[in-house]
Amino acid sequence: MGGKCPHRKELNKPEDLRQPLPVDEDLPGMGQYYCLHCDRYFANVTVRDEHFKTKRHRKRAKQMMGPAPHTQLDADLAAGMGMPDNGPKLMSM
C-alpha cells in the first residue's frame, strides 16, 4: 500500500502477504482498491493513494479511530433500564 492509511490488520500486511480482495467486475478497479474508512472503491492505486491524502479521508479516519460508539447497554443504563440494585444479599440459598 503506497498511502499511509491505517487499515485493519489484514489491510496493514505487506502487499505480497495480503490476500487480494474478491474481484467484482461491477466495482471500479475490479474492487481491488478500497478505502475502509470512507467505504469507497477506486479505479487504481494512484487514485486511492491520492485519496488517502485528502482532508475528507483524514477526518473520517480520525473519527473512526476515536472513542467507540455507544452500545445498547450504555443506552439502557442511561435510560434507567439497567440491572436493578436490590441491595446486598441477606441469605444465600
Secondary structure by P-SEA (a helix, b strand, c coil): ccccccccccccccccccccccccccccccccccccccccccccaaaaaaaaacaaaaaaaaaaaccccccaaaaaaaacccccccccccccc
